[in-house]
Amino acid sequence: MFKKYRIVKWILTILSTIIVIVILIGIYIASLLPAEDASLIQRKASDISYITKNVPAYRGKILAVVTSTDSMGTSGKGTGYELTELARAYYVFKANGFEVDIASPLGGKPPVVLDDDDMGEFDYAFLNDATAQSKTNNSLSLSNVDFKAYKAVYFVGGKGAMFDFPNNKHIQALVKEFHNTNKVIGAVCHGPAALVNVNLDNGQAFLKNKKVSGFTNEEELLLIPKAKTIFPFLLQDKLMAQGAVFNEGIMYLENISQDKNLVTGQNPWSVWVLAEAMVQQMGYTPKQRTITAEENAVKVLYAYETEGLNSAKALIKECIQKKQNIARGLFIDHSAIAIITGRLSKFYDMTSLAAYTKDTEGH
């Protein structure tokens, strides 16, 4: 009896110690996060000089296409288009002299997904922009869009696109016409689902032998382990089945592919460079833009993955010396990914990068 009691006491002591350690780690990680900017939610496009100053003369129109689907099949999970993937590209196009119209398969007000952890000043500016909101809340129905009026099309991501993009006859006609008339086609994250069932006049799949990027199987299955049963297909698998040469970058880091007039991005962190690549493909030099704190964090993470911890810290120091902000919260996000994927050493490194950024900013 007493022996059993000692065993129970020993187990309880160990469990208590583990709980205390976990709480202390949580408190430490929370201390590495920057204070929230309460003014961010009030940001307006007029506050951002990139959007308002030195805008080139009118260069034409770009059509942004978002999903009309608000749920992931029969899973009960809500979905829609990703606000960040629309807002950031919208302002890149606007700042470079383009008018942007927004369309969806059904028209009207499409469902939207807002991720508070990823929202930046451009995203809040979009929510506070009366013109942008009017266009979004009254999106054009693809059945009524004159495709000839646009110089480029941009398919916005969001998991809803997996359901209503692939078999939409208007999307298929749009992609085919833009291909035939040598216009620029862009798509990001789940947006490339718009390309998977497009066949050209010769019967060949549009995607055959084209280099593309999109949300990867690894990224999808980490977030939604049951993705294979929820979605009609995994995007990477479907793109490859259609003959695409899939360019898979590092998980949750910026990565785009360009194959002549086709520009595709892997995930939300690819939006900025993808939109600017589209502008360049249309024959214009993208307007100078201050790199965001999130983009700088992505560059640091890329340096870590390709060159190691010391190179990542050197880049942090370089950015801070140049007065460039770094979104250290992104390092914490990747520390959580490291835990999920069982990479404990990476978890330590990610918290180390966040701490190093905080300390360096304080000096």
VOLUMMI-768966 format. One record per residue (C-alpha): residue number from 1; residue in three letters; x, y, z. Coordinates in steps of 0.1 Angstrom, whole numbers, plus 2048, in hexadecimal, padded with zeros to 3 digits. Layout:
<pts>
+------+------+-----+-----+-----+
| fipa | lomi |  px |  py |  pz |
+------+------+-----+-----+-----+
|  NUM |  ALA |   X |   Y |   Z |
...
+------+------+-----+-----+-----+
</pts>
This chain:
<pts>
+------+------+-----+-----+-----+
| fipa | lomi |  px |  py |  pz |
+------+------+-----+-----+-----+
|    1 |  MET | 800 | 800 | 800 |
|    2 |  PHE | 81B | 819 | 80A |
|    3 |  LYS | 82F | 80F | 7EB |
|    4 |  LYS | 811 | 818 | 7D5 |
|    5 |  TYR | 80D | 839 | 7E7 |
|    6 |  ARG | 831 | 842 | 7E0 |
|    7 |  ILE | 82D | 83A | 7BB |
|    8 |  VAL | 80E | 850 | 7B9 |
|    9 |  LYS | 81F | 86C | 7CB |
|   10 |  TRP | 83D | 869 | 7B4 |
|   11 |  ILE | 826 | 86A | 795 |
|   12 |  LEU | 814 | 889 | 7A2 |
|   13 |  THR | 834 | 89A | 7AA |
|   14 |  ILE | 841 | 894 | 787 |
|   15 |  LEU | 820 | 8A0 | 777 |
|   16 |  SER | 820 | 8BF | 78D |
|   17 |  THR | 844 | 8C7 | 783 |
|   18 |  ILE | 83B | 8C3 | 75E |
|   19 |  ILE | 81D | 8DA | 761 |
|   20 |  VAL | 832 | 8F5 | 773 |
|   21 |  ILE | 84C | 8F3 | 758 |
|   22 |  VAL | 833 | 8F6 | 73C |
|   23 |  ILE | 823 | 914 | 74D |
|   24 |  LEU | 845 | 925 | 751 |
|   25 |  ILE | 84D | 91E | 72D |
|   26 |  GLY | 82C | 92D | 723 |
|   27 |  ILE | 832 | 94C | 738 |
|   28 |  TYR | 855 | 950 | 729 |
|   29 |  ILE | 848 | 94C | 705 |
|   30 |  ALA | 82C | 965 | 70C |
|   31 |  SER | 847 | 97E | 718 |
|   32 |  LEU | 858 | 97C | 6F6 |
|   33 |  LEU | 839 | 987 | 6E3 |
|   34 |  PRO | 837 | 9AD | 6DA |
|   35 |  ALA | 81D | 9C3 | 6EA |
|   36 |  GLU | 7FE | 9C6 | 6D5 |
|   37 |  ASP | 7FA | 9E6 | 6C1 |
|   38 |  ALA | 7D7 | 9F1 | 6CA |
|   39 |  SER | 7D7 | A0B | 6AF |
|   40 |  LEU | 7DC | 9F1 | 694 |
|   41 |  ILE | 7B7 | 9E9 | 692 |
|   42 |  GLN | 7B0 | A0E | 688 |
|   43 |  ARG | 7C9 | A0F | 66C |
|   44 |  LYS | 7BD | A1D | 64B |
|   45 |  ALA | 7CB | A1C | 628 |
|   46 |  SER | 7D0 | A42 | 62A |
|   47 |  ASP | 7E9 | A3C | 646 |
|   48 |  ILE | 800 | A26 | 631 |
|   49 |  SER | 816 | A3B | 619 |
|   50 |  TYR | 81D | A1D | 603 |
|   51 |  ILE | 7F8 | A1C | 5F9 |
|   52 |  THR | 7F3 | A41 | 5F5 |
|   53 |  LYS | 813 | A51 | 5E9 |
|   54 |  ASN | 824 | A50 | 5C7 |
|   55 |  VAL | 80A | A39 | 5B8 |
|   56 |  PRO | 80F | A35 | 592 |
|   57 |  ALA | 7F5 | A40 | 579 |
|   58 |  TYR | 7D9 | A27 | 573 |
|   59 |  ARG | 7E7 | A07 | 563 |
|   60 |  GLY | 7C7 | 9F2 | 560 |
|   61 |  LYS | 7B2 | 9D9 | 574 |
|   62 |  ILE | 7BA | 9B9 | 587 |
|   63 |  LEU | 79F | 9A0 | 590 |
|   64 |  ALA | 7A2 | 990 | 5B3 |
|   65 |  VAL | 78D | 971 | 5B7 |
|   66 |  VAL | 782 | 964 | 5D9 |
|   67 |  THR | 76F | 945 | 5E4 |
|   68 |  SER | 749 | 945 | 5EC |
|   69 |  THR | 74C | 926 | 601 |
|   70 |  ASP | 747 | 92A | 627 |
|   71 |  SER | 74C | 906 | 634 |
|   72 |  MET | 764 | 8EA | 62E |
|   73 |  GLY | 74E | 8D0 | 61F |
|   74 |  THR | 73A | 8BD | 639 |
|   75 |  SER | 754 | 8C2 | 655 |
|   76 |  GLY | 742 | 8DE | 665 |
|   77 |  LYS | 761 | 8F4 | 664 |
|   78 |  GLY | 75C | 917 | 658 |
|   79 |  THR | 772 | 926 | 63C |
|   80 |  GLY | 773 | 941 | 621 |
|   81 |  TYR | 78E | 956 | 611 |
|   82 |  GLU | 7AC | 962 | 625 |
|   83 |  LEU | 7AA | 987 | 62B |
|   84 |  THR | 7D0 | 98B | 62D |
|   85 |  GLU | 7D4 | 97B | 60B |
|   86 |  LEU | 7BC | 993 | 5FB |
|   87 |  ALA | 7C5 | 9B3 | 60E |
|   88 |  ARG | 7EA | 9B3 | 609 |
|   89 |  ALA | 7E9 | 9AB | 5E4 |
|   90 |  TYR | 7CC | 9C4 | 5E0 |
|   91 |  TYR | 7E2 | 9E1 | 5ED |
|   92 |  VAL | 801 | 9D5 | 5D9 |
|   93 |  PHE | 7EC | 9D7 | 5B9 |
|   94 |  LYS | 7DD | 9F9 | 5C3 |
|   95 |  ALA | 7FE | A08 | 5CD |
|   96 |  ASN | 80C | 9FE | 5AB |
|   97 |  GLY | 7F0 | A0F | 597 |
|   98 |  PHE | 7D6 | 9F4 | 592 |
|   99 |  GLU | 7B1 | 9F4 | 59A |
|  100 |  VAL | 7A6 | 9D4 | 5AB |
|  101 |  ASP | 784 | 9C4 | 5A7 |
|  102 |  ILE | 779 | 9A7 | 5BD |
|  103 |  ALA | 765 | 98A | 5B0 |
|  104 |  SER | 758 | 968 | 5BE |
|  105 |  PRO | 746 | 94A | 5B0 |
|  106 |  LEU | 724 | 955 | 5BF |
|  107 |  GLY | 72A | 97B | 5C1 |
|  108 |  GLY | 71E | 98F | 5DF |
|  109 |  LYS | 72E | 98E | 601 |
|  110 |  PRO | 747 | 971 | 603 |
|  111 |  PRO | 751 | 960 | 624 |
|  112 |  VAL | 772 | 96D | 633 |
|  113 |  VAL | 78B | 95E | 64B |
|  114 |  LEU | 79D | 976 | 662 |
|  115 |  ASP | 7BC | 969 | 675 |
|  116 |  ASP | 7C2 | 982 | 691 |
|  117 |  ASP | 7E5 | 975 | 696 |
|  118 |  ASP | 7EF | 97E | 672 |
|  119 |  MET | 7DD | 99F | 66E |
|  120 |  GLY | 7F4 | 9BD | 666 |
|  121 |  GLU | 7EE | 9E1 | 65D |
|  122 |  PHE | 7E5 | 9DA | 638 |
|  123 |  ASP | 7CB | 9C1 | 643 |
|  124 |  TYR | 7BA | 9D9 | 65C |
|  125 |  ALA | 7BC | 9F4 | 642 |
|  126 |  PHE | 7A9 | 9DE | 62A |
|  127 |  LEU | 78E | 9D9 | 644 |
|  128 |  ASN | 78C | 9FF | 649 |
|  129 |  ASP | 78C | A07 | 624 |
|  130 |  ALA | 769 | A0F | 618 |
|  131 |  THR | 771 | A09 | 5F4 |
|  132 |  ALA | 782 | 9E8 | 5FA |
|  133 |  GLN | 766 | 9DC | 611 |
|  134 |  SER | 74B | 9E6 | 5F8 |
|  135 |  LYS | 75D | 9D2 | 5DC |
|  136 |  THR | 761 | 9B4 | 5F3 |
|  137 |  ASN | 73E | 9B5 | 602 |
|  138 |  ASN | 72F | 9B8 | 5DF |
|  139 |  SER | 746 | 9A1 | 5CC |
|  140 |  LEU | 73F | 99D | 5A7 |
|  141 |  SER | 731 | 97C | 59C |
|  142 |  LEU | 749 | 96A | 585 |
|  143 |  SER | 72D | 963 | 56D |
|  144 |  ASN | 72A | 988 | 567 |
|  145 |  VAL | 74E | 992 | 564 |
|  146 |  ASP | 75D | 99F | 544 |
|  147 |  PHE | 77F | 98D | 545 |
|  148 |  LYS | 78C | 9A3 | 528 |
|  149 |  ALA | 78B | 9C2 | 53F |
|  150 |  TYR | 7A8 | 9B5 | 555 |
|  151 |  LYS | 7CD | 9B2 | 551 |
|  152 |  ALA | 7D2 | 997 | 56C |
|  153 |  VAL | 7BF | 980 | 583 |
|  154 |  TYR | 7C8 | 978 | 5A6 |
|  155 |  PHE | 7B9 | 95A | 5B7 |
|  156 |  VAL | 7B8 | 960 | 5DD |
|  157 |  GLY | 7BD | 943 | 5F4 |
|  158 |  GLY | 7A7 | 936 | 610 |
|  159 |  LYS | 79C | 912 | 615 |
|  160 |  GLY | 77A | 919 | 606 |
|  161 |  ALA | 78C | 91C | 5E4 |
|  162 |  MET | 792 | 8F6 | 5E5 |
|  163 |  PHE | 76C | 8F1 | 5E2 |
|  164 |  ASP | 75F | 90B | 5C9 |
|  165 |  PHE | 77E | 913 | 5B3 |
|  166 |  PRO | 787 | 8F2 | 5A3 |
|  167 |  ASN | 766 | 8EB | 590 |
|  168 |  ASN | 75A | 90E | 589 |
|  169 |  LYS | 755 | 912 | 564 |
|  170 |  HIS | 75A | 938 | 565 |
|  171 |  ILE | 77B | 934 | 577 |
|  172 |  GLN | 786 | 91A | 55D |
|  173 |  ALA | 77C | 932 | 540 |
|  174 |  LEU | 78E | 94F | 551 |
|  175 |  VAL | 7AF | 93C | 555 |
|  176 |  LYS | 7AD | 92E | 532 |
|  177 |  GLU | 7A6 | 951 | 523 |
|  178 |  PHE | 7C2 | 961 | 537 |
|  179 |  HIS | 7DA | 946 | 52C |
|  180 |  ASN | 7D0 | 94A | 508 |
|  181 |  THR | 7D4 | 970 | 509 |
|  182 |  ASN | 7F5 | 96F | 51C |
|  183 |  LYS | 7E7 | 981 | 53B |
|  184 |  VAL | 7F5 | 97C | 55E |
|  185 |  ILE | 7E6 | 962 | 575 |
|  186 |  GLY | 7EE | 962 | 59A |
|  187 |  ALA | 7E2 | 94B | 5B6 |
|  188 |  VAL | 7ED | 946 | 5DA |
|  189 |  CYS | 7EA | 92B | 5F5 |
|  190 |  HIS | 7CA | 918 | 5EC |
|  191 |  GLY | 7C3 | 930 | 5CF |
|  192 |  PRO | 7D4 | 919 | 5B6 |
|  193 |  ALA | 7B6 | 902 | 5BA |
|  194 |  ALA | 7A8 | 918 | 59F |
|  195 |  LEU | 7C1 | 909 | 586 |
|  196 |  VAL | 7BC | 8E4 | 58B |
|  197 |  ASN | 7A1 | 8DB | 573 |
|  198 |  VAL | 7A9 | 8F3 | 556 |
|  199 |  ASN | 7AF | 8E4 | 534 |
|  200 |  LEU | 7BD | 8F7 | 517 |
|  201 |  ASP | 7AF | 8F6 | 4F3 |
|  202 |  ASN | 7C6 | 8D9 | 4EA |
|  203 |  GLY | 7B8 | 8C4 | 507 |
|  204 |  GLN | 7D7 | 8C7 | 51C |
|  205 |  ALA | 7D4 | 8D0 | 541 |
|  206 |  PHE | 7DD | 8F5 | 547 |
|  207 |  LEU | 7F5 | 8EA | 563 |
|  208 |  LYS | 809 | 8D0 | 54F |
|  209 |  ASN | 82E | 8D7 | 553 |
|  210 |  LYS | 828 | 8F9 | 564 |
|  211 |  LYS | 83C | 901 | 583 |
|  212 |  VAL | 824 | 90A | 59F |
|  213 |  SER | 822 | 90E | 5C5 |
|  214 |  GLY | 804 | 90B | 5DC |
|  215 |  PHE | 7FB | 900 | 5FF |
|  216 |  THR | 80F | 8E0 | 605 |
|  217 |  ASN | 803 | 8BF | 612 |
|  218 |  GLU | 81A | 8C3 | 630 |
|  219 |  GLU | 80B | 8E5 | 638 |
|  220 |  GLU | 7E8 | 8D9 | 633 |
|  221 |  LEU | 7EA | 8B9 | 648 |
|  222 |  LEU | 7FC | 8CA | 665 |
|  223 |  LEU | 7DF | 8E2 | 669 |
|  224 |  ILE | 7C3 | 8CA | 660 |
|  225 |  PRO | 7CD | 8A5 | 665 |
|  226 |  LYS | 7AD | 899 | 655 |
|  227 |  ALA | 7B1 | 8AF | 636 |
|  228 |  LYS | 7B0 | 891 | 61F |
|  229 |  THR | 78C | 88A | 629 |
|  230 |  ILE | 781 | 8AF | 62D |
|  231 |  PHE | 78D | 8BC | 60B |
|  232 |  PRO | 785 | 8AE | 5E9 |
|  233 |  PHE | 7AB | 8AB | 5E4 |
|  234 |  LEU | 7CC | 8B7 | 5F2 |
|  235 |  LEU | 7D7 | 8D4 | 5DD |
|  236 |  GLN | 7FB | 8C9 | 5D8 |
|  237 |  ASP | 7F0 | 8A6 | 5CD |
|  238 |  LYS | 7D7 | 8B4 | 5B5 |
|  239 |  LEU | 7EF | 8CD | 5A5 |
|  240 |  MET | 808 | 8B2 | 5A0 |
|  241 |  ALA | 7EE | 89A | 592 |
|  242 |  GLN | 7E6 | 8B5 | 578 |
|  243 |  GLY | 80A | 8B5 | 56D |
|  244 |  ALA | 817 | 8D2 | 580 |
|  245 |  VAL | 83B | 8D4 | 58B |
|  246 |  PHE | 835 | 8DB | 5B0 |
|  247 |  ASN | 84E | 8F3 | 5C1 |
|  248 |  GLU | 84C | 8EB | 5E6 |
|  249 |  GLY | 85D | 904 | 5FD |
|  250 |  ILE | 863 | 903 | 622 |
|  251 |  MET | 844 | 8FF | 637 |
|  252 |  TYR | 832 | 920 | 63E |
|  253 |  LEU | 84C | 936 | 62F |
|  254 |  GLU | 84B | 94C | 610 |
|  255 |  ASN | 84E | 939 | 5EF |
|  256 |  ILE | 841 | 942 | 5CC |
|  257 |  SER | 845 | 932 | 5AA |
|  258 |  GLN | 843 | 944 | 588 |
|  259 |  ASP | 83E | 933 | 567 |
|  260 |  LYS | 83B | 94F | 54D |
|  261 |  ASN | 819 | 960 | 554 |
|  262 |  LEU | 810 | 948 | 570 |
|  263 |  VAL | 81A | 953 | 593 |
|  264 |  THR | 811 | 93D | 5B1 |
|  265 |  GLY | 818 | 93F | 5D6 |
|  266 |  GLN | 81B | 924 | 5F1 |
|  267 |  ASN | 809 | 934 | 60E |
|  268 |  PRO | 7FE | 956 | 61E |
|  269 |  TRP | 822 | 960 | 624 |
|  270 |  SER | 828 | 960 | 5FE |
|  271 |  VAL | 80E | 97B | 5F6 |
|  272 |  TRP | 824 | 99A | 5F5 |
|  273 |  VAL | 83F | 98C | 5DE |
|  274 |  LEU | 824 | 97B | 5C8 |
|  275 |  ALA | 810 | 99B | 5C3 |
|  276 |  GLU | 830 | 9AE | 5BA |
|  277 |  ALA | 83B | 992 | 5A2 |
|  278 |  MET | 819 | 996 | 591 |
|  279 |  VAL | 81F | 9BB | 58D |
|  280 |  GLN | 841 | 9B5 | 57F |
|  281 |  GLN | 834 | 99B | 567 |
|  282 |  MET | 81C | 9B5 | 55A |
|  283 |  GLY | 839 | 9CA | 550 |
|  284 |  TYR | 83E | 9E1 | 56D |
|  285 |  THR | 858 | 9E6 | 588 |
|  286 |  PRO | 846 | 9E1 | 5AA |
|  287 |  LYS | 845 | A00 | 5BF |
|  288 |  GLN | 85D | A01 | 5DD |
|  289 |  ARG | 84D | 9F4 | 5FC |
|  290 |  THR | 859 | 9F2 | 621 |
|  291 |  ILE | 85D | 9CE | 629 |
|  292 |  THR | 845 | 9C4 | 645 |
|  293 |  ALA | 850 | 9B6 | 666 |
|  294 |  GLU | 841 | 995 | 65D |
|  295 |  GLU | 855 | 992 | 63D |
|  296 |  ASN | 875 | 999 | 650 |
|  297 |  ALA | 86C | 97D | 669 |
|  298 |  VAL | 866 | 966 | 64B |
|  299 |  LYS | 888 | 96F | 63D |
|  300 |  VAL | 898 | 967 | 65F |
|  301 |  LEU | 885 | 945 | 660 |
|  302 |  TYR | 891 | 93D | 63D |
|  303 |  ALA | 8B5 | 945 | 648 |
|  304 |  TYR | 8B1 | 92E | 666 |
|  305 |  GLU | 8A4 | 911 | 650 |
|  306 |  THR | 8BF | 915 | 636 |
|  307 |  GLU | 8DD | 921 | 649 |
|  308 |  GLY | 8D7 | 91C | 66D |
|  309 |  LEU | 8D1 | 92E | 68E |
|  310 |  ASN | 8EF | 945 | 68D |
|  311 |  SER | 8E7 | 952 | 66A |
|  312 |  ALA | 8C3 | 959 | 675 |
|  313 |  LYS | 8D0 | 96D | 693 |
|  314 |  ALA | 8E8 | 980 | 67D |
|  315 |  LEU | 8CB | 98A | 666 |
|  316 |  ILE | 8B6 | 995 | 684 |
|  317 |  LYS | 8D3 | 9AB | 68F |
|  318 |  GLU | 8D6 | 9B9 | 66C |
|  319 |  CYS | 8B1 | 9C1 | 66A |
|  320 |  ILE | 8B0 | 9D3 | 68B |
|  321 |  GLN | 8CF | 9E7 | 683 |
|  322 |  LYS | 8BD | 9F3 | 664 |
|  323 |  LYS | 89F | 9FC | 679 |
|  324 |  GLN | 88A | 9E1 | 669 |
|  325 |  ASN | 86F | 9D1 | 67F |
|  326 |  ILE | 86C | 9AB | 684 |
|  327 |  ALA | 84C | 999 | 68D |
|  328 |  ARG | 85B | 983 | 6A8 |
|  329 |  GLY | 838 | 974 | 6AE |
|  330 |  LEU | 83E | 960 | 68E |
|  331 |  PHE | 85B | 94F | 69F |
|  332 |  ILE | 844 | 944 | 6BB |
|  333 |  ASP | 82B | 937 | 6A2 |
|  334 |  HIS | 847 | 922 | 693 |
|  335 |  SER | 851 | 916 | 6B5 |
|  336 |  ALA | 82E | 908 | 6B9 |
|  337 |  ILE | 831 | 8F7 | 697 |
|  338 |  ALA | 852 | 8E8 | 6A3 |
|  339 |  ILE | 840 | 8D9 | 6C1 |
|  340 |  ILE | 825 | 8CA | 6AB |
|  341 |  THR | 83E | 8BB | 694 |
|  342 |  GLY | 854 | 8AE | 6B0 |
|  343 |  ARG | 872 | 8C4 | 6A9 |
|  344 |  LEU | 87B | 8CE | 6CC |
|  345 |  SER | 89D | 8DC | 6C3 |
|  346 |  LYS | 88B | 8F3 | 6AA |
|  347 |  PHE | 873 | 8FE | 6C5 |
|  348 |  TYR | 891 | 909 | 6DA |
|  349 |  ASP | 8A0 | 91B | 6BC |
|  350 |  MET | 87F | 92D | 6B4 |
|  351 |  THR | 87C | 93A | 6D8 |
|  352 |  SER | 8A0 | 944 | 6D7 |
|  353 |  LEU | 89A | 958 | 6B7 |
|  354 |  ALA | 87D | 96A | 6C7 |
|  355 |  ALA | 891 | 972 | 6E7 |
|  356 |  TYR | 8AF | 97D | 6D2 |
|  357 |  THR | 899 | 995 | 6BE |
|  358 |  LYS | 889 | 9A3 | 6DD |
|  359 |  ASP | 8AB | 9A8 | 6EE |
|  360 |  THR | 8BB | 9B7 | 6CF |
|  361 |  GLU | 89E | 9D0 | 6CA |
|  362 |  GLY | 8A3 | 9DB | 6EF |
|  363 |  HIS | 8C7 | 9E5 | 6EA |
+------+------+-----+-----+-----+
</pts>
